[in-house]
Amino acid sequence: MPVLRSLIESVRDGRIEVIDLTAPLSEETPILRLPEPFSNASPFRLEEISRYDDRGPAWYWNDIHTNEHTGTHFDAPIHWATARDGEDVSQVPPRSLLAPAVVLDFSAEAGKDPDFLLQIAHVKEWERANGPLPEGGWLLYRTGWDTRSGDQAAFLNADESGPHTPGVSVECARWLAEETPVLGIGVETVGTDAGAAHSFDPAFPCHSFLLGAGKYGLTQLRNLDRLPVTGAVVIAPPLPIVGGSGSPVRVLALVEHETGQAG
């Protein structure tokens, strides 16, 4: 298999760099907070079973307590009411879990306005400069929000009116879902929608339109600043949870270089 052999050799000699886009998962990982009367997810937690002791003298292991949508995670279509009969996370085709990706960088705009929304015009302007969005690929939306991921309050950025985090306008979410060839959208924030999306019409349009169209979401990504604008390949395999609406995921990007990279 010369193609696969070439891939492995290229990874080993640094011609293909593997970049981890995943936030570490711990009890400090920020999680979404919904207002009453809605139910909330529990934080991530490890429960020790044994650690080289009388419960198990030669092994260390834990039970994991987490929500499907905690930390860097994958949204399957069935997560939203608009796709209630859609794919659960175990039904996502394996070929969809390895796909090309492009990066739209609006970190400067989000740095000035935490409620910044991606518009259709922004994406079309990006396409004029960089080419069309990838067929069956990811649109990765960089806002610089990953720099806040170590602080729950800063990451959710909420006040008495609700959270203030960047996202996508209603019109753009509908357009991405219905008129572009992308597989899904990846973001650095706690969810694919803006913090203020609860007040949009419809509410949470990325979830409503993209999942409703059978597309996917990736959230709480990091290191998007290390990716090229075009040309990266993303590997995003969730746990195949039967009936699951999503799953924590280790997201990796492959980036090709003309010469090997150190490290």
N, C-alpha and C positions, 0 to 999 in steps of 0.2 A: 504494500500500500504506500506508494511513493508520496502521495499528497499528505497523508497523516504523518508519515515519517518526517517529511519536510516541516510540517507544523511543529512537531515536538523538537526537532533540531533548532528551529527558529526561536522557540521559546527559551531553550537552554542557552543559546548563544546571544540572546538579547535582541535579535532582530524583530521579534514580537515581544512587546512588553505586556505583562499581565498586571492590570491596575484594579485594585479592590475598591468598589464603589459602595461598600457596605459599612454602615455604622455598627460599632461593637454593641452587642446585646447584653444588658445588665439591668440591675434594679434601678439604675439611674437613667435608663433610656426614657426619653420623653414619650408620653402617650397622649392620645386625644382625650379631651375632656368635654363631654356634652352636658348641657344644662338640664335641670330637672324639667319634666319627669322622665327623661330618657335614661336608659341603663348605660353604664360605662364599663369598659374593659378593665380588668385587673392588671397591675404592673407585672413585668417579667420577674420571675423568682425561681431560684434553684432550691430544691429540698434534698439535702444530703441523705443518701441511702447507706453508704458505708465509705470509709476512707482508711484503708489499711488497719482495721481495728477488729474487734470481736464480731462486728456485724458483717465483715468481709475482709479477712486478713491480708489478701493480696491484691485487692482492687479498690478503686475509687470510682463512684458513679452517683448520679443525681436524678431525681425526678425534675421535670421541667414544668413550670406553671406559666402559661403565657396566653395571650390572645392571638388570633390569626393575623391581626392587623397591628402588631406591636413592632416598633423598630423598622428597619428596612424590610419591606414586605411587598408581596404580589397581590393585586386585586384581581380576582376572577369575575367574569360577568355576573354570576349568580349573586354576587355581593349586593346588587342593587335591584330595586323593585322593577325597573325597566327591563331587566333580564332575568326575571325570577325562574324562567324555564331554560336559562342558558347554561353554559359550561360551569361545573364546579371546578375547583382547582386541580383535582385529579384527572379531569377530562381535557385539560389544555394539551394540545398536540405537542409532542416532544420537539418537533421541528421548529415550533414557534419560540422555543426557549433559547435559541441561538439566532441572533438577528443583527443586521447592521443598525448603526445608530448615528444620529446627528445631534449636535449640541447647539441650542439657541441660548446665547448668553445675554441675560438682562439683569445681571447682578448690579450694574451701576444704577439702573432705574429703580430696582427694588431697594437698593441702599438709601436712596433719597425718599422713597415712598413705600412703606411696608405693605400698602394695599394695592400695589401695582398689579395691573391685569394685562396679560398677553392678549393682543387683538389680532384679527385676521390680517390687517395691514402690516403688522410686525412680521408675521410669518411670510407673507408674500414678498416683503422687502428682503428678508433673509434668503428666500429662494432666488430672487434676482441676482443676489451676490454669490450664492453658493450652489445653486442647482436645485432640482426638485427634492422634496421629501422622499425618503427611501421607501420603496415598495416593500411592505411587510417588515418594516423596521421601526425602531423606537425614536420618538422625538423626546430628547432629554432637555429639560427646561432648567437652565442654571439661573439661580437668583442670589447665590451667596449665602443662603439660609443655613447651610451646613455648619457655618462658623458658630452658630448659636446652639448646636446640638448637645453641648455639655451642660446646658442650663435649661431646665424645664420651663421656667417662667419666661426667659428670653426667647425660647424656641416657639412657645405658643403665643407670646406677645399679646396677651389679653388685657382688656380693661373693662369698665362697666358696660360698654357697648358690645363686647365680644372680642374674639381674637382678630389680630391684624397681621396677616401673612399674605405674601403674593400668590397669585393664581392665574386663572384663565377666564376671560369674559364669557358670558353666555353664548354670544354669537360665534366666538372662536371655538368654543367647545363643540358646538353643534357642527360647525364646518369641519373641524378635525375628524369628528366621528363619521360624518356622512359624505364628505367630498375629498378626503385625502387618503392615500394608500397606507398610512402608518398602522402599525400593529397596536400601538398604545403610546402612552405618555409616561415619562419618568420625571420625578420632581425631588427637590431636597427638603420640602416641608413635610408636616406630619400626615398630610393627605394630598390627593391630587387636586383638590379644590382650594380656592382662596379662603382665608379665615372668615371673610364676610359672606361666603357663598350661601350661608343659611338664609340670607335675606334676598337672594337672587330669584328670578322667575324664569325657569324653574330653579328650585333650590339645588345646590350642589350639581351644577351642570356637567362637570367632567364625569362624575359618577353616572349621572342620568344618561347622558348622550353616548359617551365612549363605551361604558359597560353595556348599555342598551344596544349598541351596535356590534357587540361581541368582541370588543377590543379590551385591552388590559391596562393596568396601572402599576407603576413602581413608585414607592415613596421612601422618604428619608435616605436618599442617596447622598454620597459625598464624593469628593475628588473629581467632580466634573470639570474642574479647572485644569486637570491634567490630560483631558481628552482633546483630540483635534476636533475642529468644527465638523468635519466629515471623515469617514474612513474607519472608524472604530467598529468593532463587533462586540455585542453584549451577550453574555451568557447569564441567564436568570432563571435557574431551576427551583421552583417552590417544592415543598413537600407535597406528595400526591395524596392529600387528605380527602378521603371519600366523603362527598357531601360538603366539603369545606368551601367557604367563601373567599379564602385567601390563605396566605402562609408567610411566615418569615422566610427570607431568601438571602443567599449569599450571591451578590451580583458582582460579576467580574467583567472587565472590558479588555479586549485584545487590541493593541495598538501597534501597527507595523512601523519599523524604523529602517532607514536605508543601511545603517550600520548598527552593530550590536551596542546595547546600553550596558553600562557598568551596574553591578549589583544584582 
